Amino acid sequence: MYLSKSLRPCRPIMAALLAVFVPSAAVLHAARTCNPRNFGAKADGVTKDTDAIQKAIDTCAAKGGGTVILTAGTYVSAPIVLKSKITLQLDKGATLLGSPDHADYPAKTEFRLPALQSLISATSAENVVITGEGTIDGNGESWWQMARSFHDFGVMGSPHPRPRLIVFDHCKHVRVAGVTLQNSPFWQLVPYYSDDVVISNIRVLAPQHSPNTDAVDPFSSSNVKIDHLYADVGDDAIAIKSGAINSPGPDDPSHDITITDCTFLHGHGLSIGSELAGGAHNITAERIHFEGTDNGIRIKANRDRGNDVSHLVFRDLDMKDVRNPIIISEYYPRILPPDGPQTPQPVGRLTPHFHDIVLENITASGAAMDGAIVGLPESPVDDVVLKNVKLSGQTGLTIGYATVTGTGVEVKAAQGDPILKREGANVTLH
């Protein structure tokens, strides 16, 4: 229903009335509670409480849904599976701690590739909620040590897989709010082929050099809202993905995603990619503070993992001591190609094409490199618009095989030219 501007201030009142007269399914099932302690959970930090937690989930689900409450204590657990209309609530002082035994994580096919079952998962479920003031801890240190001994430790489908922390696989109406997620062996929170996902007011933590501990990775998902995310991790704060390297397809895009009012510290910043075989569209990120991250905005792919990536808006971002504030590159894992003209290659299903990208009201100071906007010769980056962008770093902004226009752009470089044009650069800045 459309509301005129004169009626829009009444929206909160209307929403409250609707909540009274039309209670949601989530409200209806939330009144039923199931406590794992009633099924034998000890929450002593030693005993494995997996069976008790799963029985609480299954009991509530069998009765039409409800809230599984973890009261204060440390619940050691192997993987558990959430069901439709289940809320997992972690009270203040409650920690769900991943089992330290690697054998507790069974092998499975996940995202069409070999993997290990995540600590928490839900598959083809609806109205699933994780909430509270407690903590979900993946206990990842031993996994990180293992990963560092293999060259391919960060690749999807690696023969040396690690479990993710939370995976929502083909789910609808997902909510994650309030909790702290930390120390995942691998990616921490992944909506995969899921729709209507709201992630709000959560903290995601991992040591600075923990490998591949991405905070939130929407993967071929739609209608995702990420609000007030505090991420201090070892890899991407957010990485929007949509298909594996050399994917045979088909792959759905990630689309209609909004990211607002976040704080990103250690890690690799806000990424779209690198796995983008399904493409990504209609993504907006606003009011984000970056401090000490390796990168700010990073849109990344290569000829073996790309697709159409378009209609992206990044607005009202401030960056302090971010190594590379802006990276838009079709050469991942490289940022820049070798010097000189590049040889075009045939355009195929996995050729990335980045276009219609707006960067507005962005300030960055203390950078090593102001940034790079570089496309492939057979697929240049098109229609990048910079508005009121102010960058200050040791070296300038490199542009190649890309069309970039801008107003109110200030680029400062301590060394060399502020704008470094390479082959194929079409730049109009004011």
C-alpha angles and dihedrals in degrees: 000000000000118000123199117235090256091060099042095091086064093063095097090052092048091048091052092050091049090050090055098046101032109037114194124241087250091058092046095053097037092077091070112080132193120191118202089212087069087059095050105277112157100189088202098132092246110058116077106242096184097116094046093050093046092048090053090051093047093046093052092044092051089056093052100274140305147159122299106205124204106196122200114310140074115281112196109206146172115216118317129193125222122211136206116295092015124135116196106204121191111195122213108287094024120123127185101204122195115239112260091220110097091202089067091072108076123212116255142158108260125172085002091295137093111279145142124256113268122239090250124020142163125191126198089345130144133208096018120164136187112187147145141080097285134099137253108203121188094199088223105164096099090047092051091051090052093047094053090061092063128068094216097047096125099047123106108245093023114166084235101059127181126203120254119228103235128005127182105194117194092337132151132211099016125175128188116177141160100357131117117234118194150161099016115178087230135349111357111211120014127176102194119192087339130144133210100019122170120189114180141167097357133141121218117192140178135147115282095251100038106128120249096345094151111178103217125003116181104197119194087332133141140210094020122166120193113184132172096359115170108198127181105162146133098260139011117353086208126004117183110204139174114177142005129261111284090004113183088211164194096170127171119223126243107241146165097029126158126193118189142173099359137154120215122188126163114009139064100299131228111343137183103197154311091184102050106146089136097043130232130247143175100021123159127186120184139172101010127157117209121190126173094349121145090233138012111201113006124179107180141170142127139213091280099054112025143108138153111327112180152141097044123161125192113182139170099008126157124194129192122189092348109158097216113014098186127025121168105167137157091193102076129193083031120060096207131026120231116287118277135033116334124223113245117234129203114283112243141167092283097046108122119231116187117189146145098038123161124195112185135174097002125157126184130175133176095032126157091211123013090220151271135254106185131157136183118269090239092045114028122191105259134203104003109171122196119196122182094343117164119186129176123182147129093271131023141252114287118209126184135158088002141110111225128174128176151165127207091018120158119179120178127187127185089206128036130343119338092226115042111194120201132182112310097019115148105182132172113172131165 
